[in-house]
């Protein structure tokens, strides 16, 4: 396979001593809340436990190893969290089992994650969050959707915050909030995307569901045969978790917390590939940006990142830092490098303002 370079760019922003507004949430994420049930174990309930069901409506797997499901009361801004793990493949569901009021109803299918949060039947808010930081939003409409770490939000019943023009319909001990299209529909409006229906929980063992229209039915009548051939072309692609990484506000001497920036690589090259990184200098003054991470199955992390170390990202035209390598084609559908951007030392004393840099990941066929 010829040597191929595929770069991917992102912007890195740090505001020193200035207020930076949070980025708006992008519409229609791949991973969504597809169903929630709050009557677990209540009188007449069909299931013993509350649950939240997720669905991957996209075409690539989503790594949720650092994600959480969070819940707040209808009008509150104090959140409870349940940790998630693993990945959700395209067309697959993920079941989060929550609290039980009593031993009434049938057990849920084997859950993929468990928590102790008790969802209120009358109304509340459930957020799918890309990290473990507890939210503080939710007292007013639109406040949580403005948080870039909120991948999806459903406000139901009497909830004060929700996506779009209104909350999902009220639910009960026997009714769940169910996303239309078996989880495929997402117009970013809870009031139209969800309806009240009998709960039907799915877990990761449930057969995959497709969000496509499917092939047309075969014609009736006389048939003919045709020879089919195909040339499989080399595949080498790279995608970033986010196009902009913001560290928000910081002061000299601070070491801002690292921000995840997972890198997804797809390659059918039998001899694998190398993933590297470099950056431009921050302007108006440089800052000590670094990277840490772990390799996917079958991958080898670069020596500078071994043992969980955070390594300085070289400034072009210096040679790239090796993030890692593989010696075979992508494992499964793709390889997800669980990388994070952070700072290798406290921020220096610099004038206040917004400091920007461009980070470039490059995947090179071997």
KEKE-3310 file (N, C-alpha, C; in steps of 0.2 Angstrom, whole numbers, plus 5000, padded with zeros to 4 digits):
npx = (5004:5003:5012:5002:4996:4984:4978:4970:4962:4961:4955:4962:4957:4961:4956:4963:4960:4949:4931:4923:4910:4900:4901:4889:4878:4880:4868:4858:4865:4875:4873:4860:4847:4835:4825:4816:4811:4802:4794:4798:4795:4785:4767:4758:4768:4776:4790:4803:4813:4818:4824:4836:4838:4850:4854:4863:4862:4870:4883:4896:4905:4903:4913:4910:4917:4921:4909:4893:4877:4866:4854:4841:4829:4813:4812:4825:4843:4852:4862:4862:4873:4877:4889:4896:4902:4913:4909:4897:4890:4886:4869:4865:4859:4860:4858:4854:4852:4842:4836:4824:4808:4801:4798:4790:4784:4793:4810:4822:4830:4847:4857:4868:4874:4873:4864:4859:4850:4834:4821:4809:4792:4783:4790:4806:4823:4834:4851:4863:4880:4896:4907:4912:4909:4898:4883:4876:4866:4849:4838:4831:4823:4833:4845:4854:4856:4865:4877:4892:4896:4885:4878:4865:4849:4834:4820:4806:4788:4784:4796:4808:4818:4823:4825:4822:4805:4797:4794:4796:4781:4770:4774:4771:4767:4766:4769:4782:4794:4797:4807:4804:4804:4811:4821:4829:4824:4828:4825:4829:4820:4811:4797:4792:4800:4798:4786:4773:4773:4771:4784:4798:4812:4829:4844:4863:4864:4853:4847:4854:4848:4843:4844:4842:4832:4832:4833:4824:4809:4811:4808:4793:4791:4799:4816:4834:4851:4866:4884:4894:4907:4920:4932:4941:4946:4960:4958:4959:4956:4952:4945:4940:4935:4930:4929:4934:4943:4940:4947:4942:4941:4956:4970:4986:4998:4989:4984:4975:4962:4963:4956:4946:4950:4946:4952:4947:4951:4951:4956:4961:4973:4984:4997:4996:4996:5003:5000:5002:5006:5006:5008:5003:5011:5004:4996:4995:5006:5016:5010:5011:5006:5000:4999:4990:4986:4978:4980:4970:4963:4975:4983:4998:5004:5013:5031:5033:5021:5019:5014:5004:5008:5009:5013:5023:5017:5024:5030:5027:5040:5045:5048:5035:5026:5025:5010:5005:5005:4999:4999:4992:4976:4962:4954:4939:4926:4933:4947:4948:4957:4960:4963:4968:4969:4980:4989:5007:5013:5011:5002:5011:5015:5007:5000:4983:4969:4963:4970:4976:4979:4983:4980:4986:4982:4989:4987:4997:4999:5007)
npy = (4994:5011:5025:5035:5051:5058:5072:5079:5093:5103:5117:5125:5133:5144:5154:5167:5175:5181:5180:5167:5162:5147:5134:5131:5117:5104:5099:5084:5072:5056:5046:5044:5047:5035:5030:5031:5026:5028:5022:5011:4997:5003:5003:4993:4993:4987:4983:4980:4990:5007:5014:5020:5020:5020:5023:5020:5030:5032:5029:5025:5018:5023:5028:5027:5027:5037:5043:5049:5046:5057:5064:5076:5084:5090:5104:5107:5110:5101:5087:5069:5056:5042:5031:5026:5013:5006:5004:5009:5001:5005:5006:4999:4996:5002:4998:5006:5002:5008:5014:5005:5004:4994:4976:4974:4969:4964:4958:4968:4966:4960:4972:4985:4994:5000:5009:5020:5030:5037:5040:5052:5050:5061:5071:5076:5078:5070:5068:5064:5064:5069:5068:5066:5076:5084:5092:5109:5115:5118:5124:5132:5134:5128:5129:5118:5113:5122:5118:5111:5098:5091:5078:5073:5078:5075:5082:5079:5077:5088:5095:5109:5112:5107:5100:5110:5115:5111:5100:5081:5071:5068:5054:5038:5025:5015:5019:5024:5036:5037:5037:5042:5032:5020:5025:5032:5045:5061:5077:5087:5092:5089:5088:5083:5073:5062:5051:5045:5028:5010:5003:4996:4989:4988:4980:4979:4967:4966:4963:4973:4988:4997:5013:5017:5017:5005:4991:4991:4980:4964:4963:4955:4941:4936:4932:4936:4933:4941:4944:4949:4960:4968:4980:4982:4997:5005:5010:5024:5034:5048:5054:5067:5069:5081:5097:5109:5113:5119:5126:5135:5147:5153:5155:5163:5151:5141:5124:5119:5107:5092:5089:5078:5071:5061:5051:5044:5031:5023:5010:4999:4993:4981:4981:4991:5007:5023:5035:5053:5069:5087:5104:5122:5136:5144:5160:5176:5172:5158:5142:5128:5116:5099:5081:5066:5048:5032:5017:5009:4992:4981:4991:5001:5012:5027:5030:5041:5043:5033:5023:5032:5045:5063:5071:5084:5093:5094:5109:5115:5119:5107:5090:5078:5072:5055:5047:5034:5017:5004:4987:4981:4980:4990:4986:4978:4989:5001:5010:5017:5030:5034:5048:5063:5081:5092:5102:5102:5108:5121:5136:5149:5166:5177:5190:5195:5187:5179:5164:5155:5140:5128:5111:5097:5081:5067:5053:5040:5028:5013)
npz = (5000:4996:5004:5013:5018:5030:5036:5051:5058:5072:5082:5096:5111:5124:5136:5145:5160:5154:5151:5143:5132:5133:5121:5108:5108:5096:5083:5083:5088:5086:5096:5106:5119:5119:5125:5141:5157:5172:5182:5189:5198:5205:5209:5199:5189:5174:5175:5186:5189:5186:5171:5158:5141:5128:5111:5096:5083:5072:5060:5065:5078:5096:5108:5125:5137:5146:5149:5156:5163:5168:5180:5185:5195:5190:5191:5196:5198:5203:5201:5198:5195:5184:5180:5164:5152:5140:5123:5110:5097:5079:5076:5088:5105:5122:5138:5153:5170:5183:5199:5210:5216:5222:5223:5211:5196:5181:5179:5172:5155:5154:5161:5153:5161:5178:5190:5204:5204:5206:5196:5194:5192:5188:5182:5175:5171:5160:5156:5143:5145:5141:5149:5167:5175:5186:5181:5181:5177:5171:5177:5169:5152:5139:5145:5148:5135:5130:5135:5129:5133:5134:5127:5123:5128:5138:5143:5153:5155:5168:5167:5168:5159:5143:5126:5112:5108:5119:5133:5133:5132:5147:5158:5166:5179:5170:5158:5146:5141:5124:5110:5093:5078:5082:5089:5080:5076:5077:5080:5088:5097:5111:5113:5101:5096:5105:5112:5123:5128:5130:5140:5133:5135:5128:5126:5124:5118:5110:5093:5080:5074:5060:5053:5041:5025:5019:5007:4991:4988:4980:4962:4954:4944:4928:4930:4929:4928:4934:4932:4946:4951:4961:4965:4979:4987:4994:5011:5021:5034:5045:5060:5072:5089:5092:5084:5090:5104:5120:5134:5142:5155:5163:5174:5176:5182:5184:5181:5169:5168:5159:5142:5134:5118:5107:5094:5079:5069:5053:5044:5031:5028:5028:5034:5044:5052:5056:5069:5071:5079:5078:5082:5080:5086:5101:5100:5107:5114:5118:5125:5136:5129:5129:5126:5131:5132:5127:5118:5105:5104:5099:5095:5098:5110:5108:5113:5120:5127:5135:5149:5153:5153:5150:5136:5129:5115:5099:5091:5075:5064:5069:5071:5070:5085:5089:5091:5091:5085:5073:5068:5059:5050:5054:5070:5070:5066:5067:5074:5090:5097:5113:5117:5125:5127:5136:5148:5151:5161:5174:5168:5161:5166:5157:5146:5148:5138:5124:5119:5105:5096:5083:5082:5074:5069:5061:5050:5044:5032:5032)
capx = (5000:5007:5012:4996:4995:4978:4978:4964:4964:4956:4957:4962:4956:4962:4955:4966:4957:4943:4925:4922:4904:4901:4899:4882:4878:4878:4862:4857:4871:4874:4871:4854:4843:4830:4819:4817:4805:4803:4789:4801:4793:4779:4761:4756:4773:4778:4797:4805:4818:4818:4829:4837:4840:4853:4854:4868:4859:4875:4887:4902:4905:4904:4916:4907:4921:4921:4903:4889:4870:4864:4847:4839:4822:4809:4814:4831:4849:4857:4862:4865:4877:4879:4895:4895:4908:4913:4907:4890:4891:4881:4862:4865:4856:4864:4853:4856:4847:4842:4833:4818:4803:4798:4799:4784:4785:4798:4817:4825:4835:4853:4859:4875:4877:4868:4865:4854:4846:4827:4818:4802:4787:4779:4794:4813:4828:4840:4856:4869:4885:4902:4912:4909:4907:4891:4880:4873:4861:4842:4832:4827:4824:4839:4852:4858:4858:4871:4883:4895:4897:4879:4877:4858:4845:4827:4816:4799:4783:4784:4803:4809:4823:4822:4827:4817:4800:4794:4797:4792:4775:4770:4774:4767:4770:4765:4771:4789:4795:4800:4809:4801:4808:4815:4827:4832:4822:4831:4824:4831:4814:4808:4790:4790:4804:4796:4779:4772:4771:4773:4791:4801:4819:4833:4851:4868:4863:4847:4849:4855:4842:4845:4840:4841:4826:4832:4832:4817:4807:4813:4802:4790:4791:4805:4822:4840:4857:4872:4890:4896:4914:4921:4939:4941:4951:4963:4954:4963:4953:4953:4940:4941:4929:4927:4933:4936:4944:4941:4949:4938:4945:4962:4974:4993:4999:4984:4985:4968:4960:4963:4950:4946:4949:4947:4954:4945:4955:4948:4961:4961:4980:4986:5003:4994:4997:5006:4996:5006:5003:5010:5004:5006:5012:4999:4997:5001:5012:5015:5008:5014:5001:5003:4994:4990:4981:4979:4979:4965:4965:4979:4988:5004:5005:5020:5035:5032:5014:5018:5012:4999:5012:5007:5019:5023:5015:5029:5027:5029:5041:5048:5046:5029:5026:5021:5005:5005:5005:4996:5003:4987:4970:4958:4951:4932:4924:4937:4951:4947:4963:4957:4968:4966:4974:4981:4995:5012:5015:5006:5002:5015:5013:5006:4995:4976:4967:4962:4976:4974:4983:4980:4983:4985:4984:4990:4988:5001:4999:5014)
capy = (5000:5017:5029:5040:5055:5061:5076:5081:5099:5106:5123:5124:5139:5146:5161:5169:5181:5183:5176:5164:5159:5140:5132:5128:5109:5103:5096:5078:5067:5049:5043:5048:5044:5032:5028:5031:5023:5030:5019:5004:4994:5006:5000:4991:4994:4981:4981:4982:4996:5013:5013:5024:5017:5023:5020:5023:5031:5034:5024:5023:5016:5028:5026:5030:5025:5042:5047:5048:5047:5062:5066:5081:5084:5094:5111:5107:5110:5097:5081:5063:5053:5035:5030:5022:5010:5002:5007:5007:5000:5007:5002:4995:4999:5002:4999:5008:5000:5013:5012:5001:5006:4988:4970:4974:4969:4959:4961:4971:4963:4961:4979:4987:4999:5001:5015:5020:5035:5036:5045:5054:5049:5067:5075:5077:5079:5065:5071:5060:5069:5066:5067:5064:5082:5085:5098:5114:5119:5114:5128:5136:5130:5129:5130:5112:5112:5126:5115:5107:5092:5087:5075:5073:5080:5074:5084:5075:5079:5095:5098:5116:5112:5102:5102:5112:5119:5109:5093:5075:5070:5065:5047:5035:5019:5010:5022:5026:5041:5033:5041:5039:5028:5015:5028:5035:5051:5067:5084:5091:5094:5083:5087:5080:5067:5057:5050:5040:5021:5005:5002:4990:4990:4985:4981:4978:4960:4966:4964:4980:4992:5002:5020:5018:5015:4998:4990:4990:4973:4962:4963:4949:4939:4933:4934:4935:4934:4945:4944:4955:4961:4974:4981:4985:5002:5007:5015:5027:5040:5050:5059:5069:5069:5088:5101:5114:5111:5125:5125:5140:5152:5150:5161:5161:5146:5136:5119:5117:5099:5089:5088:5072:5072:5054:5050:5038:5029:5018:5008:4992:4992:4975:4982:4996:5014:5027:5042:5058:5075:5093:5110:5128:5140:5148:5167:5180:5169:5150:5139:5121:5111:5092:5075:5059:5044:5025:5014:5004:4985:4980:4997:5002:5019:5030:5029:5047:5043:5026:5024:5037:5051:5068:5073:5090:5092:5098:5115:5114:5114:5102:5083:5076:5067:5048:5045:5027:5013:4998:4983:4977:4984:4992:4981:4979:4994:5007:5011:5024:5031:5038:5054:5070:5087:5096:5106:5098:5112:5127:5141:5155:5173:5180:5195:5192:5187:5173:5161:5150:5136:5123:5105:5093:5074:5064:5046:5038:5021:5010)
capz = (5000:4995:5010:5013:5024:5030:5042:5054:5061:5077:5085:5104:5114:5131:5138:5151:5163:5151:5151:5137:5132:5131:5114:5108:5107:5089:5082:5081:5089:5084:5102:5109:5124:5115:5130:5148:5161:5179:5186:5191:5205:5207:5208:5192:5184:5171:5176:5193:5189:5181:5166:5153:5135:5123:5104:5092:5076:5067:5056:5068:5085:5100:5115:5131:5143:5151:5149:5161:5162:5174:5181:5190:5196:5185:5191:5199:5195:5206:5196:5201:5190:5183:5175:5158:5150:5134:5116:5107:5090:5075:5076:5094:5111:5128:5144:5160:5175:5189:5205:5210:5222:5226:5219:5207:5189:5179:5179:5165:5152:5157:5159:5151:5166:5183:5195:5210:5203:5206:5192:5196:5186:5187:5177:5177:5166:5159:5151:5141:5146:5138:5154:5173:5179:5187:5178:5186:5173:5171:5180:5164:5146:5135:5149:5147:5128:5129:5137:5124:5135:5134:5120:5122:5134:5137:5149:5152:5160:5171:5167:5166:5154:5138:5120:5107:5110:5125:5136:5131:5136:5153:5158:5172:5181:5165:5151:5146:5135:5119:5104:5087:5074:5086:5091:5074:5075:5082:5077:5094:5100:5115:5112:5094:5096:5110:5114:5129:5126:5135:5140:5129:5135:5124:5128:5119:5115:5105:5086:5077:5070:5055:5052:5033:5022:5017:5000:4988:4987:4973:4957:4953:4937:4925:4933:4925:4933:4932:4936:4950:4953:4964:4967:4985:4987:5000:5015:5027:5036:5052:5062:5078:5093:5092:5080:5094:5111:5124:5141:5146:5158:5167:5176:5177:5188:5184:5176:5167:5167:5152:5139:5129:5110:5104:5087:5076:5062:5049:5039:5029:5026:5032:5038:5049:5051:5062:5071:5074:5081:5080:5083:5079:5093:5103:5100:5106:5117:5118:5131:5136:5127:5129:5125:5134:5129:5127:5112:5105:5104:5093:5094:5102:5111:5107:5119:5124:5130:5138:5156:5155:5153:5146:5132:5125:5108:5096:5087:5068:5059:5072:5069:5074:5090:5088:5096:5092:5078:5073:5063:5055:5048:5060:5073:5070:5061:5067:5080:5093:5101:5118:5118:5129:5127:5142:5149:5154:5167:5175:5163:5163:5167:5151:5146:5148:5132:5121:5116:5101:5093:5079:5083:5068:5069:5054:5050:5039:5030:5033)
cpx = (5004:5007:5006:4996:4988:4978:4971:4966:4959:4959:4957:4962:4958:4961:4958:4964:4951:4937:4924:4915:4904:4898:4892:4882:4876:4872:4863:4864:4870:4871:4866:4851:4837:4824:4821:4810:4807:4798:4792:4799:4787:4772:4759:4761:4775:4785:4798:4809:4816:4824:4830:4840:4844:4853:4859:4864:4863:4878:4893:4901:4906:4907:4914:4911:4921:4915:4899:4882:4868:4857:4846:4832:4819:4812:4821:4837:4855:4856:4865:4868:4877:4884:4893:4902:4907:4911:4900:4891:4885:4874:4861:4862:4861:4859:4856:4850:4848:4838:4826:4814:4802:4799:4792:4786:4791:4805:4818:4829:4842:4856:4866:4878:4871:4870:4859:4850:4839:4824:4811:4798:4784:4783:4801:4817:4833:4845:4861:4875:4892:4908:4908:4908:4900:4888:4877:4868:4854:4837:4828:4828:4830:4846:4856:4860:4864:4877:4886:4896:4891:4878:4870:4855:4838:4824:4809:4794:4783:4791:4803:4814:4822:4825:4821:4811:4796:4796:4793:4786:4776:4770:4771:4771:4770:4767:4778:4789:4799:4801:4807:4806:4813:4821:4831:4830:4825:4830:4826:4825:4810:4801:4788:4794:4801:4788:4778:4769:4773:4780:4793:4809:4823:4840:4856:4867:4857:4850:4849:4849:4845:4841:4839:4834:4826:4831:4825:4815:4809:4807:4800:4791:4797:4811:4828:4846:4862:4878:4892:4903:4915:4929:4939:4947:4954:4959:4959:4959:4954:4948:4941:4934:4926:4932:4936:4937:4945:4942:4946:4943:4950:4966:4982:4994:4994:4986:4978:4967:4960:4956:4950:4946:4951:4948:4952:4948:4952:4954:4961:4968:4982:4992:5002:4996:5001:5001:5001:5003:5008:5005:5007:5007:5006:5001:4992:5007:5011:5014:5010:5009:5004:4997:4995:4985:4983:4977:4973:4967:4969:4984:4993:5005:5012:5024:5034:5026:5014:5017:5008:5002:5009:5013:5018:5021:5020:5026:5031:5034:5045:5045:5040:5030:5022:5016:5004:5005:5001:5000:4998:4981:4966:4954:4943:4931:4929:4942:4950:4953:4960:4962:4964:4971:4974:4987:5000:5015:5010:5007:5007:5012:5013:5000:4988:4974:4965:4968:4974:4980:4979:4983:4981:4987:4984:4991:4992:5001:5006:5015)
cpy = (5006:5021:5035:5044:5058:5065:5077:5087:5100:5112:5122:5131:5139:5153:5163:5175:5184:5178:5173:5160:5151:5139:5129:5121:5108:5098:5088:5073:5060:5045:5047:5044:5041:5030:5029:5029:5025:5027:5012:5002:4998:5002:4999:4992:4987:4979:4984:4988:5001:5011:5019:5020:5021:5020:5024:5024:5032:5028:5022:5022:5022:5026:5030:5029:5030:5046:5045:5049:5051:5063:5071:5081:5089:5101:5112:5108:5106:5090:5075:5060:5045:5034:5025:5019:5007:5007:5005:5007:5003:5003:4998:5000:4998:5003:5000:5007:5005:5010:5008:5003:5000:4982:4969:4974:4964:4962:4963:4966:4964:4968:4980:4991:4999:5007:5015:5026:5034:5042:5046:5053:5056:5071:5075:5078:5073:5068:5065:5065:5065:5066:5066:5070:5083:5092:5102:5117:5115:5118:5131:5133:5133:5129:5124:5111:5116:5123:5110:5100:5087:5085:5075:5075:5078:5077:5081:5078:5087:5098:5105:5117:5106:5104:5104:5116:5117:5102:5087:5075:5067:5057:5044:5029:5014:5012:5024:5032:5037:5037:5038:5036:5023:5018:5032:5043:5056:5073:5089:5095:5089:5082:5083:5073:5061:5057:5045:5033:5016:5004:4995:4990:4985:4985:4979:4972:4960:4967:4971:4982:4997:5008:5021:5016:5008:4997:4989:4982:4971:4962:4956:4947:4936:4936:4933:4936:4938:4944:4950:4955:4968:4974:4985:4990:5003:5012:5017:5034:5041:5055:5060:5069:5076:5092:5107:5112:5117:5123:5131:5145:5150:5156:5158:5157:5141:5130:5116:5109:5097:5088:5082:5074:5066:5055:5044:5037:5023:5016:5001:4990:4986:4976:4988:5003:5017:5034:5046:5064:5081:5098:5116:5131:5144:5156:5170:5177:5162:5148:5131:5116:5104:5087:5069:5055:5036:5022:5009:4997:4984:4985:4997:5009:5021:5030:5036:5047:5037:5028:5029:5044:5056:5071:5080:5089:5097:5104:5115:5120:5108:5095:5082:5071:5061:5047:5037:5023:5007:4994:4979:4982:4985:4986:4982:4985:5000:5006:5017:5025:5036:5043:5060:5075:5090:5100:5102:5102:5118:5132:5147:5161:5176:5186:5192:5192:5180:5170:5155:5146:5131:5117:5100:5086:5071:5057:5044:5030:5019:5005)
cpz = (5000:5002:5009:5019:5024:5036:5044:5058:5066:5080:5093:5106:5121:5132:5145:5154:5159:5151:5144:5137:5130:5124:5114:5106:5099:5089:5081:5081:5087:5090:5105:5115:5119:5119:5137:5152:5168:5184:5189:5198:5208:5206:5201:5187:5181:5172:5183:5194:5184:5177:5161:5147:5130:5116:5100:5085:5071:5064:5059:5075:5090:5107:5120:5137:5148:5152:5155:5159:5169:5174:5186:5190:5191:5185:5194:5195:5198:5203:5200:5194:5190:5178:5170:5156:5143:5128:5114:5100:5086:5076:5083:5100:5116:5134:5150:5165:5181:5195:5205:5217:5226:5221:5215:5200:5187:5179:5172:5162:5155:5155:5157:5157:5171:5187:5200:5209:5203:5202:5194:5190:5184:5182:5180:5171:5166:5154:5150:5141:5144:5143:5161:5177:5179:5184:5183:5183:5174:5174:5175:5157:5142:5139:5148:5140:5126:5131:5132:5126:5135:5127:5118:5129:5133:5144:5148:5157:5162:5171:5165:5160:5149:5131:5116:5110:5116:5127:5132:5135:5143:5153:5164:5174:5176:5158:5152:5141:5130:5113:5098:5083:5077:5088:5086:5074:5080:5078:5083:5097:5104:5114:5106:5093:5100:5111:5120:5126:5131:5134:5137:5129:5131:5127:5123:5115:5110:5098:5084:5073:5066:5054:5045:5031:5020:5010:4997:4988:4980:4968:4956:4945:4935:4928:4928:4930:4930:4936:4940:4952:4957:4966:4974:4986:4994:5004:5021:5028:5043:5054:5070:5082:5093:5088:5084:5101:5115:5131:5145:5149:5163:5169:5176:5183:5188:5179:5174:5166:5160:5149:5134:5122:5107:5097:5084:5069:5059:5044:5037:5026:5031:5036:5043:5047:5057:5063:5074:5075:5081:5080:5081:5086:5095:5102:5104:5110:5118:5125:5131:5135:5127:5127:5129:5131:5130:5120:5111:5105:5098:5092:5099:5103:5110:5113:5123:5128:5134:5146:5158:5155:5148:5143:5129:5118:5104:5092:5080:5067:5063:5070:5073:5080:5088:5093:5097:5085:5079:5067:5059:5053:5054:5063:5073:5064:5061:5073:5083:5098:5106:5121:5122:5128:5134:5143:5153:5160:5168:5169:5166:5164:5160:5151:5146:5140:5130:5117:5112:5098:5088:5080:5077:5070:5062:5055:5044:5038:5030:5027)
residu = (UNK:UNK:UNK:UNK:UNK:UNK:UNK:UNK:UNK:UNK:UNK:UNK:UNK:UNK:UNK:UNK:UNK:UNK:UNK:UNK:UNK:UNK:UNK:UNK:UNK:UNK:UNK:UNK:UNK:UNK:UNK:UNK:UNK:UNK:UNK:UNK:UNK:UNK:UNK:UNK:UNK:UNK:UNK:UNK:UNK:UNK:UNK:UNK:UNK:UNK:UNK:UNK:UNK:UNK:UNK:UNK:UNK:UNK:UNK:UNK:UNK:UNK:UNK:UNK:UNK:UNK:UNK:UNK:UNK:UNK:UNK:UNK:UNK:UNK:UNK:UNK:UNK:UNK:UNK:UNK:UNK:UNK:UNK:UNK:UNK:UNK:UNK:UNK:UNK:UNK:UNK:UNK:UNK:UNK:UNK:UNK:UNK:UNK:UNK:UNK:UNK:UNK:UNK:UNK:UNK:UNK:UNK:UNK:UNK:UNK:UNK:UNK:UNK:UNK:UNK:UNK:UNK:UNK:UNK:UNK:UNK:UNK:UNK:UNK:UNK:UNK:UNK:UNK:UNK:UNK:UNK:UNK:UNK:UNK:UNK:UNK:UNK:UNK:UNK:UNK:UNK:UNK:UNK:UNK:UNK:UNK:UNK:UNK:UNK:UNK:UNK:UNK:UNK:UNK:UNK:UNK:UNK:UNK:UNK:UNK:UNK:UNK:UNK:UNK:UNK:UNK:UNK:UNK:UNK:UNK:UNK:UNK:UNK:UNK:UNK:UNK:UNK:UNK:UNK:UNK:UNK:UNK:UNK:UNK:UNK:UNK:UNK:UNK:UNK:UNK:UNK:UNK:UNK:UNK:UNK:UNK:UNK:UNK:UNK:UNK:UNK:UNK:UNK:UNK:UNK:UNK:UNK:UNK:UNK:UNK:UNK:UNK:UNK:UNK:UNK:UNK:UNK:UNK:UNK:UNK:UNK:UNK:UNK:UNK:UNK:UNK:UNK:UNK:UNK:UNK:UNK:UNK:UNK:UNK:UNK:UNK:UNK:UNK:UNK:UNK:UNK:UNK:UNK:UNK:UNK:UNK:UNK:UNK:UNK:UNK:UNK:UNK:UNK:UNK:UNK:UNK:UNK:UNK:UNK:UNK:UNK:UNK:UNK:UNK:UNK:UNK:UNK:UNK:UNK:UNK:UNK:UNK:UNK:UNK:UNK:UNK:UNK:UNK:UNK:UNK:UNK:UNK:UNK:UNK:UNK:UNK:UNK:UNK:UNK:UNK:UNK:UNK:UNK:UNK:UNK:UNK:UNK:UNK:UNK:UNK:UNK:UNK:UNK:UNK:UNK:UNK:UNK:UNK:UNK:UNK:UNK:UNK:UNK:UNK:UNK:UNK:UNK:UNK:UNK:UNK:UNK:UNK:UNK:UNK:UNK:UNK:UNK:UNK:UNK:UNK:UNK:UNK:UNK:UNK:UNK:UNK:UNK:UNK:UNK:UNK:UNK:UNK:UNK:UNK:UNK:UNK:UNK:UNK:UNK:UNK:UNK:UNK:UNK:UNK:UNK:UNK:UNK:UNK:UNK:UNK:UNK:UNK:UNK:UNK:UNK:UNK)
# end
